[in-house]
Amino acid sequence: MMQFRDLAKQYQILKADIDNAMLSVASGAHFIMGPQVKELEQQLAEYVGVKHCLTCANGTDALTLALKAFGIGPGDAVFVPDFTFFASAEVVALEGATPVFVDVDDTTFNIDVDSLEKAISQTLAEGKLTPKVIIAVDLFGLPANYPAVKAVAQKYGLLILEDGAQGFGGSIYGQKACSFGDIATTSFFPAKPLGCYGDGGAVFTNNDEWAGLINSYRVHGKGTDKYDNVRIGLNSRLDTLQAAILQVKLRAFDHEVEKENEAARHYTQLLKDYVKTPVIPEGFGSSWAQYTIQLPSEEKRNALQAALKEAGIPSMVYYPKPMHEQTAFRHLTSYLIPHTSVKLSQTVLSLPMHPYLEAADIEHVCSVLIASL
């Protein structure tokens, strides 16, 4: 059966190096914060083009660590895209701050700067919350429009947190994703562009003070050593085993992204006359965490997904419920109705995408899809 993201095939390709990396960790017996962790952090920082990379237990913790470094808490407003995974706003609420949901662009799926500025203005006018941070999510592998987001942030004196959980490997005019925010984060969940064999995450920044705070927060708020606890922190470290696996995958990563871009171009060539295909703005590069099309209606989307399933083709809906409709957030004030977010939740469908997708597989997916419209 066709795989949505074929991690088993990837393992077979990289098996010798991954097996050796795992055995090296086992024989070295440094299972927590072993030497491979520090090596990986240096390699990731160099890859992204920032001064500091600090790994942690998962992508959600990475966001939490960033907000803690920013000093976010009760009374603060953090602006979050309405069309994203729950964690992007969950971490805001866990710090006692308030997520303010912002609509997204219907072609890139990323934060809409006009909606963002309206939400900031209305938050200021109401006067109950203090605007502090914009969380810009790099959805489906494509970086957000950071030149525009930065202009808004500078106008209102806000910080930018780049949620690059899906965006690692993307770029804007050659500058890598996870380098655009004041702090950026990513996730190494297995299905992400760069994934490990469990959970993992990382935080990126050029700011020495924030890096020092994050290093403390991720190990129980440690001070000079782990038994000198100077603040309340987390237990959020990347296992040495996962770091070793990620080192192997990082060496293959750029080649895999190239292959995914080839697959995306093939999909688009075959589907562009039938459905709304993904748009990559000029100068932007995607790491293709997902290849996501849009259908005219929820009924057509659901019917197509059923037809694909019948043909043995997996597909996914990211995300069927926008953030402002989540039960946990229904008590929050909405400054504007995120119409695009609602529409996308009803009409998007993600197709199989990974570096080892054969041209024949793409053609089969497209033929079934076109015949089912």
N, C-alpha and C positions, 0 to 999 in steps of 0.2 A: 504493500500500500504506500502511496505517496506520502512523504513527510512534510509537515508545515515548516519546520526548521530541522534539518537532518543532522542532529548532533551525533548520532551513531556513525554516520558516514564520515563526519569530520574526525571523529576519534580514530577510525580506521586509517585515515590519511596521515594523522599525526601520531599514531599509536606508539611507535618506537621511542620518539622523543618524550611523549607524555609518560609512558611507563618508566623510562629512565629517571625522569624528574621526580615521579612519585616514590620510586625506590630510593633515590638519593635522600629525600626527606625522611623516609622510614629508617634508613641506616644512620643518618645524622642525629635523629631523635630530638631535634629542636622543633617541636610541633607548634609552639606558640611564639610568634614574633621571631622566628628563625631568620638566618641570613638572607634567605630568598625573599622575605618580605621587604627588607630595606633595599635590596637590589631592584625589585619590581617597582618600588616607589620612585627610585631614581630613573628607571627606564620610562615609566609613565610620565613623569614630569618632563623629561627630555622630549618624549613623543608629542606631548601637548604643547610644550613651549612655555612652561611656567616654572617658577622657582621651587614651589613646594607641592608635593603629593603625599597625602597621608591616607593609607588604606584603613578600612574598617569592616565591620561584620556584614553590612548590607547597604543597599542604596538608600533605604529609608533612614537608617542611622546617619548616613552621610549628610542628608538634608538636615537632620536634627542637630548634628555637630556644627554645621554652618550657621544655623539660626542661633545656637548657643554662643558661638564666637561673635556674632553680630550683637548679642545682648538683647534679643527679641523677647518680649513678654507681654503681660496684660496691658491693655490699652493701645497696643500697636496694631496697625493695619498692614497686612501683607497681601499683595495683589497676585492672584493665581488664575491661570487659564481655566475656564469652565470645562473644557474638553481635555481631560487628562486622567491619569490614574489617581486613585484616591490618596495615595501617599503624599502627593505634592501639596495637598492642603491639610491632611491629617497631622503632619508634623507642626504646622502652624498652630493648630488648636491645642496640641499637646504642650506647647510652650506657653499657653494661656493667651496667645495673641488671637486676632480675628482674621480669617481669610476673607478677602473680598474678591468675588468671582468676576472675571473679565471675559468677554466674548473672544472668539478666535477667527482667523481668516479662513474663508471657505475653500481656498486653493492650496495653502501651505499647511493648514490645520494648526498653525502656531498663533501665539497671542496677537490680537489685533490692537495696534497702537492707538487708534482713535477711541476704541472702547476703553482701553487702559487709561487714557488721559481723562475721559469723562468720569470714570470711576474714582480716580484720584481727586478730581475737582469736587465731585459730589461728597466724597468722604471729608474733605476739608471744609466744605460748606456746612455739613451736618455738625462737625465739631466734636463728635464723641470719641473718635479714634485718631491716633497720630500715624499718618502714612510713614512707613519705614523701608519696606523691601518690595521689590518686584521679583517674583519667581517666574522666570521665562523658561518654558519647557521646550526642549528640542525633540519634538514629537516625530515618531516613525523614522528617525535617523537624520532629519533635516534640522540644522540649527535655526533658532528663531531669528527674526530680523533685528540683530543686535545694534546696527547703526541707528535704527529708529528707536529701539528700546532705550539705548543709552542717552539719546537726545531728551527723551521724556524724563529719565532718571535724573539727569543733570538739571533739568528745568525745575524739578521739585525737590532736589536734594535727597534722592532715594538710593539705596543700595540695590545691586542686581545679584540675585542668586540664580545661577544657570543650572537648571535641572537637566543634566545631560545623561540621564539613565538610558535613554534610547539613542542619544546623539553621538556617542563616542565614535570617532572616526570621520564625522562630518566636518565640513569646513566652510569658510567664507573667504573668497579670494586667497586661498592657500593657508589662512590661519585656522588652526585646528579647533574643533569644538572642545569645550571644557576649559577654554582660555578666555572666554568673553565676559564672564561674570566677575564681580569683585571676589566672590567665591563661586566655584563650580563643583558639581558632584556628578558621579556616575554610579551605575550598578553593574555588578558582574553576575547577576542572575543568569542561569545557563542559557536562556533564549535571547539574551541581549547581544548586541553586535560583538562585544568581547565578553564572553561568558566563562565562568569557572564551573566546577562540578559540585556546586552547592550555592550558598549565598556569599556575597562579598560586595564591597563598595569602596569608593575612594573620594577624597576631597582635594580640590586643587585651588591654590591661591598664590599670589605674589607677595602677600602681606605677611611679614615675619610675626607680628603680634598675633594675628588670627591663627597662623600655623601653630604657634606655641600653645594657644588655648585649645585648639583641636587635639593636639597631641596629649594634652592633659585630660580633656574631657573623655577621650576614647578609652582611657585606662583609669576609670573610677576617680577622675579629677586629681590625678597624682601631682605632686610637687617635685621635690628633688629626687624622690624615688617612689615606688608603688605603695609604700607604707606611710608616706607623707602626703595625706590627702587634703588639698587646699581648697577644693570646691566639690560640689556634688556632680558626679559625672556618670558615665555609662561603662558597661563592659562590652566594648565593641572593637574587636581586633580581627584582622584577616588571618585565618589559619595559614601556617606555612605551606601546607599541602596545596591549598588553593593558589597561593602565590606562585608556587613552582609550576602549576598547570598553566596559569596565566602567562608566565614568562614564555612558555612554548607557543601558546596561542598568539601572543603579541608579535612574535617573529613572523608568523604566517598572516597576520591581520591585514596588512595593506593589500596583499595579493587577493585575499578573500573579498575585501571591499571592491576591488576592481571587478572580480567575477560577479558580484551582486549588482554592480552598476551595468554590466553587460546584460544580465538577466532582466533588469528593470527596463532597459532600452528595448529589449525584445518584446516584453509584455506590452509596453506602450505602443510600439509599432503595430502590433496585432489588435490592440483593443481601443485605440484612440478614436476610431470612428463609431464605436458602439456604446462606450461608457465614459464617464469623466475620470481620466487617469491622473496620477500624481503630477504635480508641477514643482520643478526645481528651478528657482529664480536664477537669473544670470549671475555667475560668480559664486554660487553656492554649490556645495557638494554634499550628498547624502550618504550615510552608511547603511541605509535601507534596513533598519530594524523591522520594518513592515513595508509591503507593497499594497497600498490601500486605494481602492477605487470607490467611486460614489455612484449610487443608483438613483433613479428618479423618485422612488418612494420606499417606505418601509416594507410594503407588501412585495414589491419587486425584489428588494434585497433579500427578504426572507425566502421567497420562492427560488431565487438563484442559489442561495446557500443550500437549500434542500436538494436542488438538482445536482450541485457539486458533490454533496455528501453521497447521493445515490450512485454517482460515478466513482466513488472512492477518493475524492479530492477534498482534503481538509481546508477549512477556511475559518476565520475568526472575526468577531465583531469587537473592535476597540473604539469606543466604549459605549455600551448600550444605555447608560444613564449618566447625564451630565452632572457635574459636581453640585450645582445648586438644587438638584432633585434628590440627592442622596439623603436618606433618612437622618443621618447624623448632622446634616447641615441645614435642614429645612427651617430651623428657627432663626437663621441669619437674615438680615435685611438685604434685599436685592436692590441695588441702585438702578439696574436696568435689566431687561430680559435678554439673556444671551441667545438670540434667535438662531444664529449660525450653529452654535453648539448643540442646540436641540435638534436642528435639522440633520447635522452630521451623525448624531447618535442613532438616528433612524435610518440613515441611508448608506453608511460606509460598510465596506467589506474588505478584509485583508486576505490576500492570496498567498500560497506557498512562496517563500523567499529564503534562499540560503546560497552559499557560494558553490554548492555542488549540484544545483538544479540544472538538469540537462535541457538543451533546446527542445528536444522532443517532449519533455514533460511540460514545458511552458506552452508549447503548441497544443498539447492535449487539453490542458486547463482552459486555454482560450477557445478552443473549438467547442468544448462542452458549455462554456459560459455563453458564447455567442448564440449557440443553438437554443439556449434556455431563455434568452431575452424575449 
